Amino acid sequence: MDHAIRLKRLKFRSWHRGTKEADLMIGGFFDAHGAGWTPDQLDWFEALLEEQDVDIMGWAIGSLPCPPEWDGPMMEAMRSLSYVPVPR
């Protein structure tokens, strides 16, 4: 698949999760970091999108233990939550 098309597809899937909270967390993470990801990182994120939103969000905020297959530098970046817009 063409890289640009893959990014567009992942952006859409990131921002259309089903709840506003998941859209902000997962879509915001993709928007903040996705353009610079390697093909392996894109593979990781694409596979992560197959998981349930409540699990992804729980792993990212630390309310659920993160399975070893998802724990690593990418999940650490997701845990920072610095990419989620907070209205003031």
N, C-alpha and C positions, 0 to 999 in steps of 0.2 A: 504494500500500500504506500502511496506517495506520502512523504513526511508531512506536508502541509495539510493534506486531507486527514491524516491521522490526528494531527493537532486539533483541527476543527471538530472532528468527531469526539475526541476526548473532552474538549471544552463543552460541547453540548451535553454530553453524558454527565459531566461534573456539575453543571448548573441545573440539571433537570432530575433531581433525586427524589422529589416527592414532598419534602418539607423545606421551609425557608431556612431552618437551622442547618440542615444538611447541605443545602445549596450554598449557603454562605461559607461553611467550613470547607467543603470539598471543592466547590467552584472557586472560592477565594484562594485556596492552596494552589490549584492548577494555574489560575491567572498570575499569581505571584511568582511561580517557579517553573511552570511547564515549558515555556519557550526555550529554556536553557538545558533541559534534560537530555541525557544520552538515550540512545535506543533501549538500553537495558533499564534505565529509570522509567521510560515510557511503558515498557513491558510490565514493570512492577505496578505502576499506577493503573494501567489498564486491567490487570488482574485484581487489584484492590477494589476497583469499581464493581466487581462481581459480588463482593461481600455485602452484607446488610448494612444499611446506613447507621443503625443504632450501634452496631459493632464497631464500625470505623470511627464513629464519633466517640464512643467509649474508650477505644484504644488511644485516640488522640488527646482526650482530656484526662485520661488516667483513671477513669471510674471502672474500667474493665482491664484485666491483665491482657497484654498484647501477646498473641501467639508468636513464637519464634520466627515463623516465616514472614511476618510483617514487621517485626522489630528490626530497627537498623537506622541508618542515616536519613532515609526518606521519612520514616515515621517520626524521628526526632525533629525534623524540620516541620512536620505537620503539627507536632506537639507545641511548637513555639506560639502558635495562634496569632502571631504578629501580622498575619495577612488578612484577618477577619476585620472588616470595617465596623467600627463602633460609633454610632451616631452620638453627637455631643450637643 
